[in-house]
Amino acid sequence: MMRSYKNAIQFLLGFSFLCLSLFGLAVPGHAQFSSADLVIVSLSTLPVSPEPGTMIQLVAVIANKGRSDVLQGFTVRFKMDGLLYSDRRIDFGLSVDKEEQISLPWPATEGDHTLTVQLDPYQDVEESNEFNNTADYAFSVRRPGAIRSITFDIVDSIGKALNDSGTAIQLQFTTDTYTLVNAFQKAFQATSNNFSAGESGIVNLTAALPANLQSEDQIQASKQVSTIYGSLSGSFKQSSDALLSLNLQVVPAIFQQIEEDMTQMSNLAIDGVSYKGLKDTVPLFESALDQVKVLQDYLAGKQVNLTVATQQLVDILTQIGKLWVQVGKDSTLASQAQTPLELNSQGQSANSYRAGDALTFAMQGATHLKIEIFNKTGSLVYSKESDGSQFTWDGKGSDGKTLSADHYYCRLTATDSSSKTHINILQILIGS
């Protein structure tokens, strides 16, 4: 209740500030513009590519980007996959523009994970922006011997960010102005976090690839998506901040950037997986901008139907959200259909691989397969072509010697009956 009351007062004061400014009246210093502002600068793990069963470090770099020092202590909350992991207390506050690094150990478990960090969950600090205190970081833990499709995981990370962001901006309309504005702010901040998590997920997947695989078309396209996601994350954070300060004049430029990002991404494809459906969101953002301009008129004192404008804005954002969710799901399903199976000598899914074992690559619908194995520096150690939809590799290099336990990468090129090729980049961690 106290937090809700405090935020309501902050909203009303911000509203008064903007209205007075619009009419050219002097406004005394306002807490919203002189308070501290705790932000998350970066999240990471050490090491970047952890293995299960090892103790790794979860690292958060935070800062105070406000205009006053934080004099009291506050809490930094760490969550892993949505569950509370640990609270860390910063006892001595944080000065303006100062950064602080917080690390804590975590026993790595195999799988894909999301680290969430929340600043000041107990509302100990009065801030100018209460909606930029949470961030997510996606990372993966793989054991030695595990086999994974880098191509599929990239497309899956892209799709997850679209799905989560699309879900976040589907709002419920209410005539309570404060509740609705607060919902917009939280939705835009959550969307920013989701695209940021997608960006970091793609970066993590591609960072360790050797230079010759970095130049693959699908990897280059995924890096473009990562850049777009970084831009979208920034745009939605700016939108959230603009709503907090009721500075809607900056929103048209922000929405224009989002439209450009959606257009650019709609022209990309990763191994045949298209994102052209995102282009349908561009006219929707233009329609949303029309409603934002109505809200600007309202703040300027003009007679407008605020209820109709906000209702239409909610409806438009919901349409955008549904399109994002659909494109995200469709892309993941399309990539699954083009992802090869890796089978052990018993014909079962090979979740692990040991030196000297036989490994069968199976690609549904393929008429020809080309297998290229590279070591972690990118040197080609094995290459073979074969007709059909399956190929069994004996774990040896081109010199006939069994490959030793280490990191390897596989480029699997599959050609179908229509002579169309699909390239999958796989990571193989050979265990001893």
N, C-alpha and C positions, 0 to 999 in steps of 0.2 A: 504494500500500500504506500509506504514512504517513497519508494523508488518511483512508482507511478505518479505520485503527487509532485515529486521533484521534477520529473520529466515534463509533466503538464505545465508547471510554472515556467520551465525553460522554454517550452514551445510558445507559450503566450508572450513571454518577454521577447523572444525572437521575432514573433509576428508583429509586436508593437514597434520593435526596432526598425523593421523593414518598412512598415507603413509610415512611420514618422520620417524615415529617410526619403521615401517617395515624395512626401510633401515638403521636403526641403527644411525640415526642422532639425535643430541640433539635438544630438542624443548623447547623454553622458556615458562614460565608460560602462560597458555591460559585461557581466560575469562570463557570458558565453564567449566573449572575444578576448578575455584576459585570464581564463582559467588554464590549468594544465591540460594536456592531451596525450594520454598514453597510447602508443601504437606499437604494433609488431613489425619490426623491420625485416626479419627473415626467420625461417624455420628450416632445420636440416637434421640429418643424422650423421654420426661419425661411427664407423665409416659410411660412405655414401651408398655402397652396395653391400649391406650386411648379410651374414649367413646365419641360419637358425641355430639356436643353442649358444650363441655368443652374447656377451653383455655389451650393448652398444650405448652410445650417448644420444639422448634427445636434446637438441640445442635450439634455444629460442633467443634471438637478439631483440630486445625491446628498447624503446626510446620515449622521451618526453618531447613532443613536438608542439607543445602549447606555449603560452606566454608567461607562465609562472611555474615556480618549482613545486614539485610534490614534496611536502614536508613530512607527511605521515607514512607509515608502512602500508603496504597493500599486498594482495595475493596474486600469484601467477598460477593458473590452473592448467594442468596437462590432462587431456583425455586421449585415450587410444581406442579407435574404432567406436566412438560414441560413449565409451564408459570411462568414468573418472579413474585416473591413474594416480595422480599425486598433486597436491597443492604445495607450492613453494612461496615462502614469505619474503618479501623485500622490506627489511626493517627500517631502512634509513632514507626512504623516499627516493626521488630522482630529479636531478636538476634539469633545467631547460636545455634542450639539444644534447643531453648526455645519453649515451647508450649503455645498456647493461646486458651481459650474456648470462643466461641461466642454463645449466646443463644438469641432467639427471640420468642415471643408468636405467636401461630397460632390457629385459631378457628377450632377445629377438625370437619370434616364432615365424614359421614359414607361412607365406601368403602375401596378399596385398593389404596394406594398412593405411589408415588415415590418422595422422596426429593432429589434434585440435588443441590450440592454446587460447585461453581466455584470460584477459587482464582484468584485475579488480572485480571479480565476481560478486564480492560483498558490498560493492559501491562505497568503499572507504574514501575514494578520491572524487572531488568535484571536478568534472571535466567539461571542456567546451564541446566535445563530441563523444557521446556515450555509445555510438554505434560502429566504431572502428576498433573494437577491443578483442575481436575474435578472428583467427585465421586458421586455415587447414593446410596440411602438407601430406601429399600422397607418396608412398614409397613401397618397395617390394622387398621381401626377404626370400632368398632362394638357397636351398642346400646344395652342397657339391653333388654332382650327379644329376641334378634336375635339368629337364629340357623344357624350353619355353619358346613360344613364337613371339619374337619382338614385334613383328608386323601386327599380329592380332592384339597384343597388349596395348600397342599405340592406339589402334582404332577403338579399343575398349575404353581407354582413358579419355579419348575425345568424346565418345558417346556418353560416358558417365557424366562428364561435365555438362554436356547439353541436357541430359535427362535431369540432373540435380538442379541446374539453373532454371530449366523450364518449369519444374515443380515449384521452385521457390517464388516465382513471380506470378503464380496463379493465386490471386487474392479473392477474399470475400468482401463484397461491397457493404459499407455501413454509412449511415448518415451522420455518425459521430465523427466530426472533422479531425479531432485530435487522434482518435483511434485509427482512422484511415491513413493519415499522414505518417503516424508511427509505423503502421503496417508497411507502407511504401518504403520507408527508410530501412526497416529490417529486411525486407525482401531484396532491395538493391544491394545491401551489404552482404547478405547470404549469397546472392548471385555473384558478387565480386569474389567472395571466398571460393566459390565452386570453380569459377574459371581460373583462379589462381592455383587451386589444387590440380586442375587439369594441366595447366602450364608446367608445373613442377613435375608431374607424373611423366609427361612426354620428355622433358629434359633428362630425367633420371634414366629413362629407357634407352635413350640415344647416346648419352654422354660417354659410355664405355666402349662404343663401337669403334673398331679400327678405321683409319682414314678412308680406305677403299670402299668400305660399306657405308660410311657417312655420306658418300656421294651418290648413293642409290636414290632414284627418283622418289620413292616412298618415304625415305628418311628426310630428304630435303623438303618434301611436302609437309611432313609432320612438324618440322622445325618452323615452317610458315604458320601452321596452326598454333604452335606454341607461342609465337610472336603475337598472333591475333588474340589468343586467349589472354595474354598479358595486357594487351590494349583494352580488351573488353572488361577485364578485372578492374583496370584503372578507371574506365568510363563509368562503370556502375558504382564504384566507390565515390567518384566525383558527384554522381547523381544523388547518392545517399547524403553526402555532405551538403549538397545544394538544398536538399529538402530540409535538413536540420537547421540551416541558417535562413531558409526561405529565400534563397538567392536564385530564383528560377530563371534569371536572365542568362545564366550560363548553360542551361539545359539544351537549348537548340543546337549549340555547337557539339555538346556531348552526344546527343542523339544522332547527329550527322556522322560523327566518328563511328558510332555503333553500326549505322547503315553501311558505311564504307567497309567495315570489318566483315559484316554479314555477306556483302557482295563479293568481297575477295575470297572468303572461305567457300562460298557456293561454287566458285570456279575450280576448287581443288578436288583431287581424287587421290586416294591411297590404295594402290593395287586394285583398281576397279571400283572401290567403295566411294560413292559420290556424295557430296553434301549440297547438291544443287537445290534441294528443298528449302535451304535457308534463305534463298533469294525471295521466297514468298513473304518473309518477315519484313523486308525493306519497306513496302508500302504501308505495312501496319505501324512501323515506327514513325512514318510520316503522319499517319492519322493520330498516333499518340501525341506527337508534337503539336498538332492542332489543338488538342485538349489542354496541353500544358500552357499554350498561349492564352486560352480562356482563363486558366488559373492566374496567369500573370495579369490579365485584365482585372480579375477580381481583387488581387492584391493592390492594384492601382486605383481601386475605388469605383470601377465601372460596374454597371448593372449587368450581371450575367447570371445564368442559371447554373450555380455551382454544383448542385446535385446531379444534373444531367451530365455535366462535364466530367465529374469524378467517376460516375457510373460508367460512362463510355471509356474512360481511361482504364478502369479495372477490366472491362470486357476485352479491350484491345490487348492489354498485357497478358490476359488469360489465353487469348488466341495465339499470341507469340509463344507463350510457354508450352502450349499443346504441340505446336509445330516443332519446337526444339526437342521435346520429349520424343516425338515420332521419328524425327531425323536421327536422334541419338540411338534409339532402339533399332531402327532399320539398318543403320551402318554397322552396328555390332553383329546383327544377324547375318548380314551380307558377308562380313569378314569371317564369321564362323564357318560359313559354307565353303570358303576358300582356304581354310587353314588345314594343313596336313596332319595326319595322325602319325605318331611315332610308336612303333610296336616292338616289344621284346621278342626273344626267341620262342616264347609260348603264345605269341599272337595277341598278347595283352598290352594295354596302354603302358608305355615305358615312362613311369614317373621318375625313374632314376636310371643312370647309365654308368657302368663301370668299365674300366679299361679292358679291352679285348672282347667285350660282349658284342653280339650281333644286334644291329638296330635297323628296323625296317621303316622306311618312309612310305606312307600311303596317301595318295591324293585322288579323291573321288572325281571321276570324269576325265582324268588325265590320260593322254595317249603317249606322252613322252615326258621323261623326267631327266633333269640334269642336276647332279649333286656336286657342290663345291664346299669343301671344308677349309676353313682358315684358322690359323692360330690367333692368339689374342693381339699380336702385332699386325695382323692382316696378311701374313704370308700364306699362300695357297699350299696346303699340305696334302690335299686329295681332290681329285676331280673324276667324275664318271657320268656317262649318259646311258640311258636305257629306255627302250620302248615299253609302254604299259603304264599302269597306274601305281605300281609298287616297285620299290628298289631296296634291296638289303645290303647294308654296309657292314663290313666285318670289323670295323674299329681300327683299321690299319691305314697308314698313310700311303702315298704313291710309291714309297720306297719299300713297301711290304712289311714295315715294322709297326707294331702296335703303338698307337698314340698314348703318351703318358698322361697321367692325371693332371688336368689343367682346364683353363677356360678356352673354349673354341666357339666358332661361329659357322653356321651353315647357310649358304644361299641355295635354296631349292627353287629351281625354275621348272614349272609345270606347263605343258602345252596341251590344249584340249583338241577335240575333233574339228573345231573351226579355226585352228591354228592360232588361237588367242593364248597368250602366255600370262601366267601369274607368278610373281616372285615373292617368296616368303623368306624372311630373315629369321633364323633360329639361333638361340643360344644353347650350347651344350656344355655343361659342367661335368667333365669326366672325373668320376671318383676313383680312388685307388682300390 
